[in-house]
Amino acid sequence: MNIVVLVSHQLRHRYFINHLNTHFPLSAIIIEKFLYPPPYSFSKEEQLAWDWFFQRRKEYENKNMGTSDYLPAKNTPEVHRIPPGQLNSPGTINRIKAINPDLIVLFGTSRVRSELLKRYPGRIFNLHVGLTEYCRGSSCNFWPIYNECLEFMGATIHKVDEGIDTGEILLRESIDLSEEEDEQSLAGKTVILGTALMVKTIQKWKEGSLTPIPQTEKGKQYFMREFTPKAVLRVKRMVESGQLQSLIRARKQG
């Protein structure tokens, strides 16, 4: 069984790889570097909020995901690093074709285009850190916090098609909430949950027991350009004012 993993380059993606590789031998890992566009802040407060958010994310992921490097691996797959936007380049496609994968698994990359979709129909699975019926696209473990809709914090494993997070659902689940949550633990839990769901999905795929579910509702599509210092500042204020904790308590009681 040849499994190729296509991911971005951050710690959360390494966590994803490490957990997959402790359950399955992987044929290859292709890492596409991802860079947020330089943020434009309209005030010093917005710039401070942006720095605050990413420093806290780094601290959370180092604490909760960094130890995955010590997991036992089934094998040592070949690793290829590609520049941003090169996922669908002829060189990357030829490399994937040479491996002849049975399954391609995605997390955090550029959008897969038609050549790969046509060559591996129904055999490309994506981890979406959100519930697709609520939001699709970028930063979907941020927008439910911003919109005060914590019931939509979760993860979805779906087949990849021509749309944006519109393919058949293979597994999905909401995260559990605790009183100690903050914006980073809420977002991080979607990665941790989604990784576990991908492992379960691959196991079911190997057994031939997957039951894909067509999506009947399309959530709002969010774009990378919408994730701005201004949006982050709103969440920072929610955290510092206690509003986020109040939302969590209300959700747990409800």
PyMOL commands that set and color helices and strands:
alter all, ss='L'
color gray80, all
select helices_A, chain A and resi 11-23+44-70+90-99+114-119+143-146+150-152+183-207+224-226+229-241+243-253
alter helices_A, ss='H'
color red, helices_A
select strands_A, chain A and resi 3-7+28-32+78-82+103-107+124-128+135-137+154-159+169-174+220-222
alter strands_A, ss='S'
color yellow, strands_A
deselect
rebuild
show_as cartoon
